Amino acid sequence: MGGEAFKALADPTRRRILELLRCGDLTAGQLAEHFDMTKPSISHHLNALKAAGLVDAERAGQSIVYSLNTSVLQDLMSWFLTFTDRSDSNDR
């Protein structure tokens, strides 16, 4: 499990970006509308999410459209669930 994904998820802005993308693909400009920060700041967060493999980016004309990389998120969730399974078995 890559440490980049955990570092990316530690930031509340990045978690919010992932929540927004859960509802559908968005451009950087559309994402920026949800935050009170500069577009370069949003771009920095998107680059961190891309580097962690949590989002994919695809050029569409003049815009870049961002989407969730669900396979990486599913891998992370599976990893987290291994801790739940262990703690359940320790309670018995």
RACOR-V861476 format. One line per field, one symbol per residue. ss: DSSP state (h for helix, s for strand, l for the rest). burial: b if it has 9 or more other C-alpha atoms within 8 Angstrom, else e. A space follows every 10 residues. Layout:
BEGIN
ss=???
burial=???
END
This chain:
BEGIN
ss=llhhhhhhhl lhhhhhhhhh hhlllsshhh hhllllllhh hhhhhhhhhh hlllssssss llsssssslh hhhhhhhhhh hhhhhhhhhh ll
burial=eeeebeebbe eeebbebbeb beeebbbbee bbeeeeeebe ebbebbebbb ebbbbbbeee eeebbbbbbe ebbeebeeee eeeeeeeeee ee
END
